[in-house]
């Protein structure tokens, strides 16, 4: 049996090998199934009756994400999403555009004269933290805690295909305690923020419980921060390595939305998702048993030649582009419109203000860590 090895910065040759030789693979050491081809990954992500997001998980004060949308199945998921959608509307997201642009311009003003900066630490890692903090109604002085907790949670999450990554329990506990206080404060003194809106949201006379509010707040912090940070960073990383396409996008800013979609496919910020078999089933001729955990490799599916023509070629004008970077089915990312909007504005402001960024060729790119999120911890650039 082949040993599972994966280069965190360049997993794509491994994905190709696995799609061809072991598209559905059982790892004896961890007890996990791994699924690599586009149709199979799409099925695992969308068919909740066979592949559960909730089975084997549970929310607690130490693990608030276990009580959130991402860790639930219908009918609970349906109720939670309906309630959250009441406050997290497309209209509300679009109204954030002027403020997002203002934040991006403020950040750039801090390094415009220097001729160099760190894209992650000075820009792509700062913008979404500020946006999410303001959206939730969090004091500016607490943004540093947000970023630290989010980074710790992502870098420690299930590094070795284990089912429970204990390394991230400490930041989860800290976030849970923090949001407990914030939620209670918002109940007493509601404001014009998302947590206050979620407290008031009702569907058929039902409101979110305190535990539901806690789970969603922590989930939004982590998912809203890390996904957008890495989408912006991966866009610059990809464009730098494709100079002709970089020039094309710089000359025609109308291509930015399409280029973002291709970055989502080509270097998906989320490379994998976990599920548990809810029933005995079969994929690719393999029999999976109820209760067995599995990993759906989104990063591999988005490079599957059965779905994408020349998948290893970055094409900012690719159409159609049916990537599944934001998931599929009922678990399609609720924050996808916000991530797309932030990335679009972040790139527009960068290109309008300082033009082409050049990655420091001597910089050592260090992956974030873990198997879920794809990105680098630092990206020094000059202009």
N, C-alpha and C positions, 0 to 999 in steps of 0.2 A: 504494500500500500504506500502511495506517495506521501511524503512528509509535507505538511502545509507550511510553506514559507511565503513571505510577502514583504516586499519593499514598500514601506509606508509612503515614500515620496514618488515611487513609480510602480504601483501595483498592477499596471495594465498588461505587461507581459504575462504575469501570473494569472490574471483573469482570462487571458486568451488561452493559455494552456489548460486551465480548468474547464472552460467552456467546451474545448475540443475533447479532452480526455476524461474529465470527471465532472460533467455538468451538474450532477446531483451526487454529493459526496458525503459519506459518513466518517467522522473522525472518532476513532476508538478512544483516543486519549481524553477528549473533552466530553464525548457523548453528544456532540452537536452534528446535525445535518447542515450542509452548505449547498445553496442553490445559486447558480450562476447565469443561466440563460434568461433572456428578456421575458419570454412567455411564462416561464416558471416563477421568476421573481415577481412579475406582475400579479400572478395568481395568488402567491403567498401573501402579498401585501393587501390584496383586495378581498379575498375569500375568508372572511372572519369566522364563518361557520366551521371551517376546517383548521384555520391558522389563527389562534387566539392571541390577542395583545394583553389579555388580562390573566389568563391561566398561569398559575405559578407565581403571580405577583400580588402585591397588596399594599395599600397605603398605610403609613404610620407616621408618627412624629419624626422618626429618623429617615423616612423615605417618602416625602410628600408627593414626589412625582408618581409614585405607585398608585396614587388616588386621582391622577389626572386623565385627560382625554387620551393621551398616548398609551396609557396602560389600562384601557377599558374596552369592552365589547358592548354591542347592543344587548338589552335595551338601555343600559346605563349610559353608554356612549351617546346614544341618540338624544337623551335628555340633557346631558352635559353640553353637547355641542349646540343644541338649540338655545340653551340659556346663555352660553358664552357668545354665540353669534349675535344675540340681541345688543350686546355692548361693543363687540368687535366687528363693526360693519364696514363695508367698502367705503361708505361716505366718510366715516370717521378716519379711515386710513388716508384717503385722498386729501382730507383737510390738514393732514400733517405735512404735506409737501413743502409749503413755504418755510416752516420751522426746520425741517430736515435740511433744506438748502442753506438756511441761515447758519445752522450748526456746522455744516461742511465748510462754508466760507470762513467761519471763525477759526476752525481748526487749521485750515490752510494758511491763514494770516500769521499763524505762529511759526511757520517754517518757510514761508515763501521767499524770504531774503537770503536764506542760508544756502540754497542750492542743493540741499540733501536732507533726507529725513528717513525715519523707519516707517514704512507704510502701515505695518500692523500696530505698532505701539503708539504712533502719533496720529493715525487717521482711521484706518478700517476697524481697528479695535476700540476706538473711542466713540465714533459716530453712533453705532447701534446701542451702546451702553447708555449714552445720553438720551437717545430717543426712547428706549424702553423705560428708563428711569422716569422720564417726564410723563410718559404714557400711563405708568402705574401710579404716579403721584409720589415718587420717592424723592427725599431731599437731595440736593446736589452733592452735599458732603459725603453721602453714602455710596456714590458711584464706584469708588475704588473697591469697596467690599463686593459690589456686584461683579465686577470684572474678575476679581480674585476667585470668588466662589465658582463662577462659571468656568474659568480656566481649569480649576482643580477638578471639577466634576467631569468635564470632557476628557481631560488627559488621563484620568484614572479609570474611565469606564470600560470594564470588561476587556482588559488588555490581552488576555490569553485565552479567549473564547470560553472563559468560565462563566457560569450562570449568574453568580453573584459577585460583583466587584466591590469588596469591602473598602477599598481604598478611598472611595468617594463618600463614605458615610459622614465624615466630619463636616464637609461643606454643606451636605444636605441638612444635617442637624442645625447648623448655623443659619442657613436660609430659612428653615422652618420656624426657628425661634424669632428671627427678624420679622418675617411676614405675619406671624401671630400677632405681634405688637402693632404692625401697620394696619392690619385688617380691623383690629379692635378700635384703633384710633379713627379709621375711616367710618366705622359704624356710628361713632359719637359725633364726628365732625366731617361729614361727606364733602367732597370737593368735585371739581370738574376733571376727574381722572378715571381710568379704567377700573380700578378696584372699587371705587365708589359706585360706578355704573353696574358692575357685576353684583354688588351687594343688593342693588335694587332690581335687577333683572328678574323677570318672572315668565314662566311658560305654564299655562293651565293652572295658574295659582301656586306653582312650585318655584322656590328660590334655591340658589346654590347654598349648600351647607358650608359651615366654616372650613371643614376639611376639603371640600371641593374648591373653595376659593384659594386655600393654601396651595393645593396641588397645581392649579392653573397659574398662579403667580410665579411659582418656582419654575414651572415648565416654560412660561413665556420669557422669563429672565434668561434661561439657558439656551433655548431654541432660538429666541429672537436675537440674542447676542451672537452666538457662535456661527449660526448659519450665514448671517449677513456679513460678519467679519470675514469669513473665509470665502464667500462669494466675491466680495470686492477684491480681496488679496489674490484669489485664484484668477480673476480676470486680468489683472496686471501681469501676473506670472505667465499666463498663457499668451497674452498679446506680446510680451517681451520676447517670447520664444518663437513667435510668428510675425516677424517684422513687416512683411507685406500686408498682412491683415491689420496690424496695428496702424499702419499708415492709412489704410482704407477707412478704418473707424474714426481716426482723427479727422480725416477730410470730410467725412459724412456722419455727423453725430446722430442722424436718424437711424443709423445702424446699431446704436448702443443697445436698444431693447432686444434685438435679434442676437447680438453678440452675447448678451447676458444669458439668453436661453441656451446658447451653444456652450458657454462656460458651465452652466448647470449640468449639461450633458457630459461634456468633455472632462471636467474636473469637478464632479459632484461634491458639494460641501458635506453631504451625508453619504457615506459609502456603503453602509449596511444598516439593516434593521433586524431586530429579534422578534421571533414569534414562537409559540408553542403549539404543537399538534393538539387540536381539540378532539379529533377523531382519527381512527385509523384511515390512512389514505395512501395514494400512490402518486409519485412524480417521476417521470422519466424511467419507468420500469422498476423503480425502487419502492419498497413498501415501508411507509413511515407509521410508527405506532403512536397511539394517543399518549400524550404527556412528554414526548420527545421534543427537545428544543431545537430550533433551527435558525440559521442566519441567511437572510435574503440579501445578496450582494448587489445593491443598486448600482454601484460603480461599474460592475461587470456588465449588468444588463444594459446600461447606457452606452456600452461599447460593443454590443452584440451585432455582428454584420448581418444577421437575419432581419434586423429591424432598421439599421442605419447604414446607408451607403458610405463606404470608406470611413468607418468609425474612428480610425486613428488619425484622421485628418481634421484639424480644427477649421470649421467653415462658419464665419460669422453671419452668413446669409443662408444657412441651412433651412430648408423648408420642404416638407414638413419636418418638425422636430418633436417627436412624441416621447421625449425623455420622461423619466419617472423620478427625477431628483427630489420632488416634493412629496413622494409617496403616490398612493393610488387608492381609489375607492373612498370609503367613509373616513379613512385616516389621512386623506390628502391634507397637507399642512394648512392650518387655518391662517397662519401668518405669512403665507406665500406672497400675497399682494403687497404686504409691507416690506418684505425682503426685496422684492423686485423694485419697488419704488425707491427704497434707500440705495440700492446698488446703482440704479439709473442716475439718481441725483448725484451720488458720490463720484461716479465716473464723469458726468457732465461737468461738475465743478472742477475736478482735477484737470481735465483736458482744456477747459476754458481758461483756467487760471495759470497753469504751468506747462501745459502741453505734454509731450512724450516723457515718460519716466524710464530711466535706465537702471536696471538692477545691478548692484555692485557685484561684479564677476568674482570677487574674492570672498564674498559672503558665504558662510557655511549655512545652508538651509537645513533647519532642524524641524522635523515633523512634530505636530502637536502631540501625538501619542494616542494610543488606543486604536480600535479598529472601526469606530463609528464615523468620526469626523475627519475630513481631509483638509489639511492646511499646514501652514508653517508658523512657528512662534515669532519669527522676525523676518522682515524683508527690507534691508537697507537699499534705498534708491537715490539716484541723483537726477537733476534736471537742468 
